[in-house]
Amino acid sequence: MLADKSNDKINTLRREPAVIALDIGGTGIKWSVINPEAPDTKIIRVNETPIRNDASAEEFFQTISEIFALGVSEIERRKLSLSGIGLCMPGPFDFKRGISYMRHKFKSLYGINLKKRLRELFGLKRGVRVEFDGDAMAFLRGEWLRGAAQGTGKAMAITLGSGLGSAFIIDGKIVRRAKGLPRGGGIWNRRFRGTLAEDWASRGWIIQRYQNLGGSSTAIDVEEIAQRAFSEESIAKKVFKELGNNIAEILAPIIHSFSPEVVVFGGQISKSYELFKKSLSKRLRELNALTRLARSKLMQVAPLIGVSYYIWEKQNLREKGGSEYV
């Protein structure tokens, strides 16, 4: 059992709450210690611990254990009290039960009850929650609380990276079933130009399109293509212009039916937002679907704030006797 004395100590002291928040990515885990009652973005320090997405289950739990120990030390230093551990996970994933069904990454975790395993591994007391949230959903929660969607009634988020993530929020509540939403709230698997929407608005499409247009045939990633576009290379600029058009055509029907006040863009590719913003806006206007568009204000901090708030919200519902799953 890890850090037993430290865990007992931080669980029994009456201090302000703290969540160890983790965002599980394909190459690393971003994490931080956050007070969910007052997530001051100015003092949140995001750490990153590398991990391979083909790591064994043993390696995965060892990495999480190391992060937990560091988080406990940070909580003690700041004189806070551990109230939960929140993990932002890619799907497919049973977020309520904490069971992974991923086969494209972290295959070694398939079918494992991560919630149960982590509780046992850390010897957590009953009052300390372990919760899982979708990465796009946690991102939007964070942006609604402290970022580009703050103050809105209805908003949606699009995360652009190796895949195409989406999330929707109404009056501070993440929704998967509501008027105007695609089934389950997912956009990635909607039919688009004969295949999936994700095939036209993700890392793989950018690289393939760049090569098809006559760009470098050697190994190159999105970040370098973006750098070339910022340096006025015509092929790279054309790729991001087309990306904006693709995203607009994917989103237009959903914007029409859901009517968000803002669409917030996150994920690694959103760092290149300025390269596709113009074509995105222009095409949406042509499709009579233009609404306020914004790049994430919080970027990597957003999902960490979002999942810490998710735990705080569930804890409050439990104390008030309400349903935890709304």
Secondary structure, DSSP 8 states (H G I E B T S, - for coil): -TTHHHHHHHHHS---EEEEEEEE-SSEEEEEEE-TTS--TTT---EEEE--TT--HHHHHHHHHHHHHHHHHHHHHTT-EEEEEEEEE-SSEETTTTEE--SSS-GGGBT-BHHHHHHHHHT--TTSEEEEEEHHHHHHHHHHHHSTTTT-SEEEEEEESSSEEEEEEETTEE-SSSTT--GGG--TTSEETTEEGGGGSSHHHHHHHHHHTT---SS--HHHHHHHHHTT-HHHHHHHHHHHHHHHHHHHHHHHHH--SEEEEESGGGGGHHHHHHHHHHHHHHTT---EEEE-SSGGGHHHHHHHHHHHHHHHHHHHT--S--
